[in-house]
Amino acid sequence: MKSPLHRKVRVDFWFFTKAIVIAALCLFIVYPFYTILTKSVFSSKVEGLTLYNFERFFTKPYYYRSLLRSMVVCSMTMVFSAIIGVFIAYIMTRYNVPGKNVLHVLIIMSLMSPPFIGAYSWIVLLGRNGLLARVMGAIGMTAPTIYGRNGIIFVFTLHLFPYVYLYTSGAMNSIDSSLEEAAENLGMNKLRRIMTITIPVVMPSILAGCIMVFMTSLADFGTPMLLGEGYTVLPVLVYNEYMSESAVDPYMASALSVIIVACSLVMLGIQKLVVDKKNYTMSTLRPPQVTQLHGWRRFLIAAPIYIVLFLALLPQIVVICQSFVERSFSGMVQGINLNNYRTILSRLGSNIFNTYAFSLIAIVFIIVIGILVSYILVRKKGKVASIIDTLIMFPYVIPGSVLGIGLIVAFNREPLVLVGTAAIMIISYIVRKLPYTVRSGSAFLYQMDPSIEEASINLGVSPMKTFFTVTTRMMLPGVMSGAVLSWITCINELSSSIMLYSGKTSTIAVAIYQEVTRMSDGTAGALATILTVTTIISLLVVFRATKGKVKIV
């Protein structure tokens, strides 16, 4: 018998596919982050290899406080998201909440809206000249500030609590009701049953959702950039170090990027450990019973959900209303019309075109790559498949600004110059958004019985033809669901686009950020409305294709 070292490697379509995928991942993921790591150990102030940048970070309050601030923001956001998400999940799974299915869709919709639009909307409401701030001031009240740490946490929480809700609600629906009934028979009241039985059983899912909240808030750039006002967190610090007009320090920016990557990898490792603990066995022969409430009690128990969801969706409402308001240079309302839309079509039409063109091209590649990679991960398991899975998921937990710096550093010189081109924007979209499609496609493929493919092969159809004519067609609904979610996040992408765009490749998200900083609320609202409407239409497509069973976590 031949040893594993002497076994022949089967050279077929999947061998070349794996090789091409690995090569692409090395070129566009490993190499950019390698260049960042390399650049981080050099400095313009010290010759040769040095840890000078890291020494500066951990000794200068300006730098290390940004890490502490990021940890505070992410931790507080995680705690508040957990409280809200678990509460809503319990109410939605245990009671006959009015409009439950609609509420579920709206919760997902609030998650899909980019957080920086939420930040912009709350500035419109509670900023120094915000609508609610003026109203409260007129009646002698002081409006709470939306700026600084508390404002960032507030916006993040309203945007990210759906992660905890989605993870937890799925777990709560799988609990065997006999556990809670046994506790009730032992004399436990409802609150004690929840704290001693329900919560501990679903705790792995709660923690998985919390870690997603932590990583997402750590990676976000737009919200702290708009609301921070001196409260600088790591992604903003990276942007300032690399893009500042007064003191650009690419070496320090690279060191900061390495620190963020290290933090993200730690959280990714924790996530994997937590998710692995989700595989507890639970009998679902007796699913939890939905308590039927009637009259005012039914609406009273759902009232907190309505309030939270209203606040979460308020940014979209504000954005749409703001888009029709025309203001003078002094900020006075001049009328309600479509002038803002006329302005953006004439002045920012290229941004709109770029957003949809780049995203569509990226989605084509994402669908093709997603189908192939999903099949490799599920049907061609092995060390190579594990490497591919790890590399593809890596950019998912890394801030877009860090990826942007990596791509700039890696592809700003011969033999491959991509900086300033549309290609580098599209590549960043593919790299950051591919995990949605791969995860969705893999989950769908796991549910497919391999015997269907085996039957096709037994009937004389070649394995390759079986893959393209049978497997691919059956995978397509799952892949397309993930692709639509990738599309939504592509058109809303800011953190990498703000680093990579040029005058000719600017997108809607970049234009919104620029218009907000210029206090052009009307045009920013019109641009944001276009993204919001596109997001809603895309989600409706997903819900229709999946019959409402969309899975995004």
N, C-alpha and C positions, 0 to 999 in steps of 0.2 A: 504493500500500500504506500502511495506517495505521500510524503509529508506536505503540510499546507504550503511550505515554501516552494515546493516543486509542482504544485498544481498549476495548470495552465489557466491564465486569465482569459476569460471568454471575451473576445473582441467582437462586439456587435453594436447595434444602434445605441443601446443603453450605456455601453462602455464609453462611446464618443460623447454621448449626452452628458454623462457625469463629468468627463474630462473638460468639456466646454463650460459647464456650469461652474466647476471648481476654478477654472482659469479666469472666468468673468468675476467671480466672487473675490478671488485674490487680487485682481486688477482694480476693482472698484470699491472694495471694502478693506481688505487686508493692507494693500499698498498705501492707500491714503492715511490709514491710522498708523501704519509704520512710519510714514514720513512725519506725522505729527509727533510721534514718540522720539524720533531721531532729532527733530528740530527742538524739542523741549530740553535737550541736554546740551544745547549751545546757547550762547548769549553774545550780544553785541558788546558787552562790557567786560567779558572774560574770554581769554583765548582757550581753544581746545574744548574737550569734553568737560562738562561741569554740571553740578546740581544747584547752581546759583539761582535759577528761577524758582525751584522748589523751596530753597532756603528763604528767598524773598517772600514767598507765599505764606509760609508758616511763621515768619517773624514780623511781617508787616501787618498791622491791624486792618489796613484797607483791603488786603487780600483775604486773610483767613476769616474775617468777619463775614465776607460774602458766602463762604462755606457754611458758617454757623447760621446765617440768615436763611440759606436754602434749606438746611435741615429743619429749622423752626417752621418755615412756611410749609414744607412738604409734610412734616409730622402733624402739625395742627390741621392741615387740610385733610389728611388721612383720618384723624380722629373724628372730625365733624362729618366727613363723608360716611364713615362707618356708622355713626349714630343715626344719621338721616336715612342711609341706604338700608340698614337692618330694620329700622322702624317701618319704612314703606314696604319692604319685602314681606314683613310679617303681616301687616294689615292687608296687603294685596292677596296673599295666599290663604288667609284664614277667615276673611269676611267677604260678603257680597257687596263689594265697593261699586257704587254706580259708575258706569262707563269704564269698567276695568280694562277692557281690551284697548280702548282709545287712550287711556292713561298710560298703558304699557308702551304704546307706539310713541306717544309724546315724550316719555322719559328717554327713549332711545334717540328721538329727534334732538332733544336738548344736549345729549352727549355728542352728537355729530356736528353741532354748530361749533365753529372755532372759538376758543376761549378769548382771543384778542378782540373779537367782535363784541363779546359780552363786556369786556373791559371798556371798550369804546362806548357802548350803550349806557353803562353805569356812570361814565363821565358826563354824558349828556344829561342824565338824571340828577346825579349827586356831585358833579364837579363844581368848581367855584362859581360858574355861571349856569349851573344845571337847572332844569325845570323844577324838580322837587326842592332843590336848595333855595330857589327864589320863592316858591310858594311857602315853604316853612319859614323863611326869613320874613315874609310879609305878615305872618301871624305871630311873630315874636319868638319863633322856635329856632334852634340851631340844628342844622342838618348834620348827620354823621358824615365824616369825611370818607371818601372812597379811595383816597390815596394812601400810600404806605403799606406796611405789613398787613394790617387788618383788611384793607381793601383787596389786596392780592388773595388772601386766604378766603375771603367772602366769595369772590368771583370763581376761584378754583373749586370751592366746595359745591357751589351751585352747578358747575359744569361737570364735575367728576363723580359725584355721588352715584350716578347710574351704574358705574362699574361695580360698586359694592351691591347695589340692588340686583343687578343681573346675575352675579355669582350666587348671592344669598337666596334669591327667590327660587332659582333652580334647585338648590340643595333642600330648601324647606318643602318643596313639592314632593321630594323623595323620602321624607321622614315617615317611618312606620308610626301610625297614630297610636298603636298599642303602648308605646313608650310613654306618651303624654297621658294616656288613659290610666295606665298603671300608677303614675305619679298622682293623678287626681284621686284615685281610689285610696291612696295612702294619706289623703287629707291635705295635699299641697294646694295652695291657692294658685291662680293663674300666673301672677307675676313670678312666684317662686318656680313654677314649672318652666316658664320661659328661661329664667336665669340658670337653672340647674340641669335642664334636659335639652330644650330646643337650641339655645345658643351654643353650648358645648358641642353638640352634634354637628352643627353647621359651621363651627369655628374655622376649620380649614378653608372653607369657601369664603368666609368673611375676610380672613387674612389674605387670601389670593386677590380678592378685590381691593383690599387696602394697599397691597404692594403695587398693583396696577395704578392706583391713584398716586402713590408716592413717586413712581417712576415717571408718570406722565407730567406731574407738576414740576418735577426736577428738570425735565427736558424742555418745558415751555419757555418761550422767549418773549412773545408779544405782550402777555398780560403784565409781568413785572416791569417790562420796558415802558409801558404806557402809564402804569399806576405807581411805580416805585418811588419816583421823585426823591432820590437819595438812598432809598432802601434797596441797595444793589445786591442781587443774587448772582450765582455763578454764571448762568447763560448770558446775562446782561453784561457781566464783567468780561467774558470772553469776547463778546461783540465790541465792547468799548476798546479793549486792548488791541483788537485787530483792525477795527474800522475807524477809530478815532482820528480826526483830522489833525489833532495837535501832537499826539504822542503814540504813534503806531509801534507796537512791540510784538512782532509775530512770534518771537521765541517765548515770551511770557504767555501769549495767547495759546501757544501749543502746550505749554506746561499746565495751564489751567484746563485745557481740553483733556489732557491725560488724567488729571484729578477727577474730572467729571466722569470720564470713562470708567475709572476705578470705582467710583461710587455706584455707577449704574451696573457694573458687573457684579458687585457685591449684592445689590438688590435683585438682579437677575438670578443669581445663585440661590438667594433666599426664596424667590418666587418658585424656582424649580423644586426646592425642598418642600415648600408649602403645598404646591399643586400635587406633588407625588403623594401627599397625605390625604388627598381627596378621594382616594380609591377605597374608602371604607365600604363594607357591604351592608346594604340596608334592604330589607324586604319592603316592597311596595304593594303587597297584596292588600294592605289596608292604608291607602293614602289619607292624608289629613282631611278631615271634614271641614267644609266651609260653613261657618256660622251664619245663619240667615237672620239679618237684622231688618227691621221694618220702621217706616216712619222717620222721625227726626234723628233717631239713633244711627240709622244707616248713613245719613249725610254728615252727622256729627263726627263719626269715627273717620270719615274720609276727608274732613275739612283740612287737617294738616297736610295731607297729600296735595290737595288742590292749591293750598297756599305756597308750598315749596315749588310745585310745578309751575305755578304762575310766575314766581320769581325767576325760575330757571329759564322760562320761555320769554320773559319780559324783554331781554335783549333783542330777540327777533321782532317783537312787536314795536319796540322803540325804533329799531333800524328802519322798518318799513314806513312808519309814520314820518320819521325824520327825512326820508328820501323825497317826500313831496313838499317839504317846507323850503321856501326860498327866503334867504336872509340877505340883508345888506352887509356892507363891510363892517358896520358898527354892531352887527349881531341882531338887529331888529328884523322881525318877521315882515316880509313884503307880500307874501301871498302863498297860496297852496296851488301848485301846478307841477308840470313835468319838466321844468327848466333844468333841474339837476341831472335828469336823464339825458337831456339834449346836450348838456355840458360834457358829461363823461363820454358820450358817443363821439363827440367832435374832438375832444382833447385827449381822452384816454381809451379810444377805440382799440389801439394796438395792445394795451394791457389786457383787455377783454379777449381779444383774438388769441394772444399768447397763452392765456390761462387755459382755454379750451383746446387749443391746438397741441400744446405741450402735454396736457393731461391725457388727451385721446391717444397720442402716440405712445405715451408711457403705458397706458392701459392695454394697448395691443400687445406690447412686449410682456406686460405683467400676466396677461391671460395665457399666452403661449408658454412662458417660463413657469407659471403657476401650475399648469396642467402637467408638464413634464416633471417638475420637482415634486409635486404631490404624489405622483405615481412612484417616483424613486423612493420617497420617504415611507410609503405604505407597502409597496410590493417588492421593492429592491432593498430591503433593510440590510444594514451592515455598517462598517466603520466609515466608509465614504458618505453614506446617507446621513450618519450622525454629524459628520463634519459640515455637510451642506446645511443641515437643519440649524446647527449652532451659528454658522456664519450668516445665514439669512435672517435669523432673529436678532442678531447683534445690533444692527442699526435701529431696530424698533425701539430700543430702550436708550438710545444715545440722542442727545439734543441735536436738532437739525443744524444749529449753528456750528457744532463741532464737526459734523459731517461736511458742512460747507467749507470750513477751514481746511479739512483734510483733502477735499477735492481741489481746492485752490492751490495748496502747497504741492500736491502731487502732479497736477496737470497744467502748470504755468510755464513749462519749459519743454524744449524738444526732448524726445521725438513726438510727444503727443501733447499739443497745446489745445486745451478745451476751455480755458477761462474766458468768459465773455461771450460764449456761444450758447445757442439754444440746446446743444447736445449735453452740456454739463447740467443744465436745469432738468432735462428729461432723465438723465442718469440718476440724479439725486432723488427724483420722484420714484423711479423704479426701485432703487435701493431701499428707500424708507417705507414704501407702501406695499411692496411685494409680500410681506408676512401676512397681511389680511387675506389675500387670495390663496396663499399656500395653506394657511390654517383652515380656511373654509373648504378648500378642495380636498385636503387630507381627511378632514372630519367626514365629508361626504363619501369618500372612497372607503373609509373604514366600515361604513354601513353597507357597502356593496358586497354581495356574496361572490367570492372568487369563482364559484362553480359556473357562473354565467360566462365568464371568460374561458374557462376550461371547456365548456360545452361548445363554444365557437371553434376553439382549436381542434377539438375532437371531430368536428364536422369537416375538417380539412382546411379551415381558414388559418393563414399564417399568424404567428403571434403579433407581428407588426400590424397587419391588417386588422386583427382583432382589436388591438389597442386603439387605432384610429377610427374604426367604424363602430365598435361596441363600447369600449371603456370610456373613450373621450366623450361620446354622446351622453352616456350615463352620468359622467362627472360634471358635465357642463352646467347644470343648475346650481350646484354647489360652488363651482369656480366663478360663475357669473355673479352670484350673490357676494362673494368676497371681492370681486372686481369692482362692483358698484361701490362698495365701501372704500376700496382703494381710490376710486375715482373721486368720491366725496372728500377724502382727506388730501388728495392731490390738488384739487381746485382751491382748497382752503389753506394750503401750506404756506407758512410765512417764515419760520425760523431758518430753513436752509435757503429759501429764495432770497431773503434779505441780504444774505452773504454772497450769493452767486450771480444775482441779476446785473445786467448792464442796461444802458439806455434803450437798447433794442429788444431786450428780453424781459422787461419788467412785467409783472403779473397783477391781477386784481388785488390779491392780498397785500402785495408791496404798495400798491397805489392807495389802498385803504389806510395803511399805516402812515404813509406820507401825508395824505389828506387830513388825518386826525391830528398829526403834529403841526399842521398849518392852520388848524382850527376851521377847516372847511367841512363842517358837519353835514351839509346837504349832499355834496358829492360823495363823501365817505358813506353816507347812508344809502345812496343810490347804488353804489358799488357793492356794499354789504347786502343789500336786498337781492341783487342778482345772485350772489352766492347762496343766500338763504333759500330763495325760490328753487335754485338748481339742486340744493341739498334735499329739500322737501320732495321734489319730483323724483330724484334718485332713490330716496328711501321708499317712496310709494312703489317704485319699480321692484325693489327688493322684497317688500312685503307681498306684493302680488305674485312674484316668482316663487317665493317660499311659503306662500299661504299664511303669512304672518309669523312664521317660525324662524325669524332671522336670528342668527347667532354671531355676535361680534366679540365675544371674549372666550 
